[in-house]
Amino acid sequence: MCTSQTHLVSRILLSWKKRSFHHCMFSSFYSESITAPVDVHNVYFHNSGGFSEENGLNKCSPSLCERRVLKRNSQKKFLQSPLLRKICGSSINISVGESTNISTTQTRHYSWNSWTIQIAKSQPVTWAQECLEQIHSTVGLPWWLSILVTTLGLRLCVTFPLSVYQNYILARFENLQPEIKELAQKLKQETIIATKMYSWSEKTARTAYNRSLRKRIAELIVRDNCHPFKATILIWFQLPMWISLSFALRNMAFMFPYQNTAAQVVFMELSVGGTLWFSNLAIPDSSLAIPIMLGLVNLVIVEMHALRRMQRFSKLQKWTTNLFRGLSVVMIPVAMIMPSCVSLYWLCSSLFGLSQNLVLQIPKVRRFFRIPQSPSESPTPFLDAAQNLKTKLSRKSK
């Protein structure tokens, strides 16, 4: 039963008090999943009209209970009425006997913990956890190396081909821009002529121009098969995979959702499966080296994209760049409280992402994967990035 329903039933039951009916409140108001029986012979209520953990519950006087029991028949009729069951739904169980009990189970669906628990118990996370355990048991490597191998394998087999396809789509779409600009100029001339011939208003002319331009651009995109939405396919695969593996490693470090023998064995293996300064992968990195390196690598990735198109930044691109800079910084304290196995996976994934971006900037590699040459492509990408960095630093120093 949702919170609004609980409030509504509580208000209805509160009105009984004023009419000398039975007054009862739900103790499950403060818990996520609690069954709270309320006995009409021992009715509880708070003096101030609400429950609190400090004040607890105050018991009614016996004389008041005796007077209220006389109204039992009226209460039975209300508890058995379709109105209450319609309000409460199937989550309220009502039984009427010598002592009338009302049992409710309330779940706060907006709770952050409930969402994380649902994700941790989801099927993709279970598959990711089984995949990690299978790779570890098959290869026989320590856990830190198993995490590294799993990350590298998934990146090479899943995200790298999708990243190549993303660059292919973006390059083809970028090559359409000169043709789109030329088409826009022709449509402007045609719109001016049509405005004079048919005496169009400015609003009508603008609407006709925009409609014609969108239609022509759509035809060009279909012709070259380079719809920009296809470039987002990398996100739809990479983000769920990243979340699933992160929750899977977190489950293994916390022995969640089951504390059976197999979970205890995995936990013990993680406790001794690290290396160097992070020998225990089930606890956070006390040296903070992995979280700091994670934040620095993510910032380097963001700055690389910013340096590539330093002179062609729109307001939206600037806002997006600043957003990812902020997220890179926020990831540092988040990694500090995560088990070392999770932060190690994040670091390995970011390092591979950085290497992937560097490799796909090389013109020979792009030609090898048949990515068409585009106006923004540079024959010397790394030298250009260094020069842009110097220019950016010199501007800030001034």
C-alpha positions in Angstrom: 0.0 0.0 0.0 1.4 3.4 -1.0 2.0 6.2 1.4 -1.0 8.3 0.3 -3.3 5.3 0.9 -1.9 4.8 4.4 -2.5 8.5 5.2 -6.1 8.2 3.9 -6.9 5.1 5.9 -5.2 6.7 9.0 -7.4 9.8 8.6 -10.5 7.7 8.3 -9.6 5.8 11.4 -8.7 9.0 13.2 -12.3 10.3 12.6 -13.6 7.3 14.6 -11.9 8.7 17.7 -14.1 11.8 17.5 -17.2 9.7 17.1 -16.1 7.3 19.9 -15.3 4.6 17.4 -12.1 2.6 17.6 -9.0 4.6 16.8 -6.0 2.9 15.5 -2.8 3.8 13.7 -0.3 1.9 11.6 3.0 1.2 13.2 4.3 0.4 9.7 4.3 4.1 8.9 8.0 4.2 9.7 9.2 0.9 8.3 9.6 -0.3 4.8 8.0 -3.7 5.2 6.4 -4.4 8.6 3.2 -6.2 9.6 1.5 -4.2 12.3 -1.5 -5.8 14.2 -3.9 -3.5 15.9 -6.1 -5.0 18.6 -9.4 -3.2 19.4 -9.1 -4.3 23.0 -5.7 -2.6 23.3 -5.9 0.4 21.1 -2.7 2.6 20.9 -2.4 6.2 20.0 -0.1 9.1 20.7 -1.0 12.1 22.8 0.1 14.6 20.2 -1.7 12.9 17.3 1.3 11.1 15.7 3.9 8.5 16.3 7.6 9.1 17.0 10.5 6.9 18.0 11.3 9.1 21.0 7.8 9.3 22.6 6.7 5.8 21.7 3.1 4.7 22.1 0.6 5.5 24.9 -2.1 3.2 25.8 -5.7 4.2 26.1 -7.5 4.0 29.4 -9.6 0.9 30.0 -12.7 2.8 30.4 -12.3 4.4 27.0 -11.7 1.0 25.5 -14.8 -0.3 27.1 -16.9 2.4 25.6 -15.4 2.0 22.2 -16.0 -1.8 22.1 -19.7 -1.0 22.1 -19.3 0.3 18.6 -17.7 -2.9 17.4 -20.6 -3.7 15.0 -20.2 -0.4 13.2 -16.5 -1.0 12.9 -17.0 -4.5 11.5 -19.3 -3.2 8.8 -16.7 -0.6 7.8 -13.8 -3.1 7.8 -15.8 -5.4 5.6 -17.0 -2.7 3.2 -15.7 -2.6 -0.4 -14.7 1.0 0.1 -11.8 0.2 2.5 -10.6 -2.7 0.3 -10.7 -0.5 -2.8 -8.6 2.1 -1.0 -6.1 -0.3 0.5 -5.9 -2.7 -2.4 -4.6 -6.2 -2.1 -1.8 -5.2 0.4 -4.1 -4.9 3.4 -5.4 -8.1 5.2 -8.5 -7.5 7.3 -10.0 -10.2 9.6 -12.7 -9.6 12.1 -13.2 -11.8 15.2 -13.0 -11.5 18.9 -10.1 -9.1 18.4 -10.1 -7.2 15.1 -6.6 -7.2 13.5 -5.5 -4.9 10.7 -2.3 -5.9 9.1 -0.6 -3.8 6.5 2.6 -4.1 4.5 3.9 -0.7 3.3 6.7 -0.4 0.8 8.2 3.0 0.0 8.9 2.6 -3.7 10.7 5.9 -3.8 13.3 4.8 -1.3 16.9 4.8 -2.6 17.7 1.6 -0.8 14.7 -0.3 -2.3 15.9 0.7 -5.8 19.5 -0.4 -5.2 18.3 -3.7 -3.7 16.1 -4.3 -6.7 19.0 -3.7 -9.1 21.4 -5.9 -7.0 18.9 -8.8 -7.2 18.1 -8.3 -10.9 18.8 -10.9 -13.5 21.6 -9.0 -15.4 23.5 -8.6 -12.2 23.1 -12.3 -11.4 24.4 -13.2 -14.9 27.4 -10.8 -14.5 28.2 -12.3 -11.1 28.0 -15.9 -12.5 30.2 -14.8 -15.4 32.9 -13.4 -13.1 32.9 -16.5 -10.9 33.0 -18.8 -13.9 36.0 -16.9 -15.5 37.8 -16.9 -12.1 37.3 -20.6 -11.6 38.1 -21.5 -15.2 41.3 -19.4 -15.7 42.5 -19.9 -12.1 43.9 -16.4 -11.8 43.8 -14.3 -8.6 40.7 -12.1 -8.4 42.5 -8.8 -9.2 43.8 -10.4 -12.5 40.4 -12.0 -13.2 38.7 -8.6 -12.9 41.3 -7.1 -15.3 40.9 -10.0 -17.8 37.1 -9.8 -17.7 37.1 -6.1 -18.2 39.6 -6.3 -21.1 37.6 -9.1 -22.8 34.3 -7.4 -22.6 35.7 -4.2 -23.8 37.4 -5.8 -26.8 34.4 -8.0 -27.7 31.5 -5.5 -27.0 32.4 -1.9 -26.6 35.3 -1.5 -29.0 33.4 -2.7 -32.1 30.5 -0.4 -31.1 32.9 2.5 -30.6 34.3 1.9 -34.1 30.7 1.9 -35.5 30.0 5.1 -33.5 32.9 6.8 -35.1 31.8 5.5 -38.5 28.3 7.0 -38.2 29.6 10.3 -36.8 32.1 10.7 -39.6 29.5 10.0 -42.3 27.1 12.5 -40.7 29.8 15.1 -40.5 30.6 14.7 -44.2 27.0 15.6 -44.9 27.3 19.1 -43.3 28.7 20.9 -46.4 25.9 19.5 -48.5 23.3 20.5 -45.8 24.7 24.0 -45.8 24.4 24.3 -49.5 20.9 22.9 -49.4 19.9 25.4 -46.8 21.1 28.3 -49.0 19.1 27.0 -51.9 16.0 26.6 -49.8 16.3 30.2 -48.5 16.3 31.5 -52.0 13.3 29.4 -52.9 11.5 30.6 -49.8 12.1 34.2 -50.7 10.7 33.7 -54.2 7.7 31.8 -52.8 7.1 34.6 -50.3 6.9 37.2 -53.0 4.7 35.0 -55.3 2.2 33.9 -52.8 2.4 36.9 -50.3 3.4 34.7 -47.4 3.8 36.2 -44.0 7.2 35.9 -42.2 5.8 33.1 -39.9 4.4 31.1 -42.9 7.7 31.4 -44.8 9.8 30.3 -41.8 7.5 27.3 -41.2 7.7 26.3 -44.9 11.5 26.7 -44.9 12.0 24.6 -41.7 9.7 21.9 -42.9 11.4 21.6 -46.3 14.9 21.6 -44.7 14.0 18.9 -42.2 12.6 16.8 -45.0 15.7 17.2 -47.2 18.1 16.4 -44.3 16.1 13.3 -43.5 16.4 12.2 -47.1 20.2 12.7 -47.0 20.5 10.8 -43.8 18.6 7.9 -45.2 20.7 8.0 -48.4 24.0 7.7 -46.4 22.5 5.6 -43.6 24.0 7.8 -40.9 21.3 8.7 -38.5 22.9 10.3 -35.4 20.8 8.1 -33.1 22.7 5.1 -34.3 25.8 6.6 -32.6 24.2 6.2 -29.2 24.2 2.4 -29.5 27.5 2.3 -27.5 25.8 3.9 -24.5 22.9 1.4 -24.5 25.3 -1.5 -24.3 28.2 0.0 -22.2 26.1 1.6 -19.4 24.1 -1.5 -18.5 27.2 -3.7 -18.6 29.1 -1.3 -16.4 26.2 -1.1 -13.9 25.7 -4.9 -13.8 29.4 -5.7 -13.3 29.7 -3.0 -10.6 26.7 -4.4 -8.6 28.0 -8.0 -9.2 31.4 -7.2 -7.6 29.6 -5.3 -4.8 27.4 -8.2 -4.1 30.4 -10.6 -3.9 32.2 -8.2 -1.5 29.1 -7.9 0.8 27.9 -11.5 0.4 24.6 -10.2 -1.0 21.8 -11.3 -1.5 22.6 -14.7 0.0 25.0 -15.5 2.8 25.5 -19.1 1.9 28.6 -21.2 1.8 29.4 -20.3 -1.8 29.1 -16.5 -1.0 31.4 -16.9 2.0 34.0 -18.7 -0.2 34.0 -15.9 -2.8 34.3 -13.4 0.0 37.3 -15.1 1.5 38.9 -15.3 -2.0 38.3 -11.6 -2.5 39.9 -10.9 0.9 43.2 -12.4 -0.2 42.8 -11.9 -4.0 44.4 -8.4 -4.3 47.9 -7.3 -5.0 50.4 -4.6 -4.1 48.8 -2.1 -1.7 45.2 -3.4 -2.2 45.6 -7.0 -1.0 42.0 -7.1 0.3 39.5 -6.5 -2.5 36.5 -6.7 -0.1 37.3 -3.4 1.6 37.8 0.1 0.3 41.3 1.2 -0.7 42.7 2.8 2.4 45.5 4.5 0.5 43.0 6.2 -1.8 45.3 5.6 -4.7 42.8 3.8 -6.9 40.0 6.4 -6.4 42.4 9.3 -7.2 43.8 7.5 -10.3 40.2 6.8 -11.4 39.3 10.5 -11.2 42.4 11.6 -13.0 41.9 9.1 -15.9 38.3 10.2 -16.3 39.3 13.8 -16.4 42.0 13.1 -19.0 39.3 11.4 -21.2 37.0 14.5 -20.9 39.8 16.9 -21.6 40.9 14.9 -24.7 37.5 15.3 -26.2 37.5 19.0 -25.3 40.9 19.6 -26.9 39.9 17.9 -30.2 37.2 20.4 -30.9 38.5 23.4 -29.1 37.5 25.9 -31.7 34.1 24.4 -32.5 32.4 24.3 -29.1 28.7 25.1 -28.9 26.9 26.0 -25.7 25.5 22.5 -25.3 28.9 20.9 -25.8 30.4 23.3 -23.2 27.7 22.4 -20.8 28.1 18.7 -21.4 31.9 18.9 -21.0 31.5 20.7 -17.6 29.0 18.1 -16.6 31.4 15.2 -17.3 34.2 17.1 -15.5 32.0 17.3 -12.4 31.1 13.6 -12.6 34.7 12.7 -12.9 35.4 14.5 -9.7 32.3 13.0 -7.9 33.5 9.5 -8.8 36.5 10.0 -6.5 34.6 10.0 -3.1 32.2 7.4 -4.4 35.1 5.1 -5.2 36.5 5.8 -1.7 33.6 4.0 0.0 33.3 1.2 -2.5 35.2 -2.2 -2.1 38.5 -2.3 -3.9 37.2 -4.8 -6.4 34.6 -2.3 -7.6 37.0 0.7 -7.8 39.6 -1.6 -9.5 37.0 -2.5 -12.2 36.2 1.2 -12.7 39.8 2.1 -13.1 40.5 -0.8 -15.6 37.4 0.2 -17.6 38.4 3.9 -17.7 42.0 3.0 -18.7 40.7 0.9 -21.6 38.4 3.7 -22.6 41.3 6.2 -22.6 43.4 3.8 -24.7 40.5 3.2 -27.1 40.0 6.9 -27.7 43.7 7.4 -28.3 43.9 4.5 -30.8 40.8 5.6 -32.7 42.3 9.0 -33.3 45.1 7.6 -35.4 44.3 8.1 -39.1 45.8 4.7 -40.2 43.7 2.9 -37.6 40.6 4.7 -38.8 41.3 3.8 -42.4 41.9 0.2 -41.3 38.4 0.0 -39.8 37.0 1.8 -42.8 36.0 5.0 -41.0 35.7 7.7 -43.6 37.8 10.8 -43.4 36.0 13.8 -42.1 36.8 17.5 -41.9 37.5 17.4 -38.2 40.0 14.6 -38.5 43.6 15.6 -38.1 46.7 13.9 -39.6 48.6 14.7 -36.4 45.9 14.4 -33.7 48.3 14.2 -30.7 50.4 17.2 -31.8 47.3 19.2 -32.3 46.0 18.3 -28.9 49.3 19.4 -27.3 49.2 22.7 -29.2 45.6 23.3 -28.1 46.5 22.5 -24.5 49.4 25.1 -24.7 47.0 27.7 -26.2 44.4 27.0 -23.5 46.9 27.3 -20.7 48.4 30.5 -22.2 44.9 32.1 -22.3 44.2 31.2 -18.7 47.6 32.6 -17.6 46.8 36.0 -19.3 
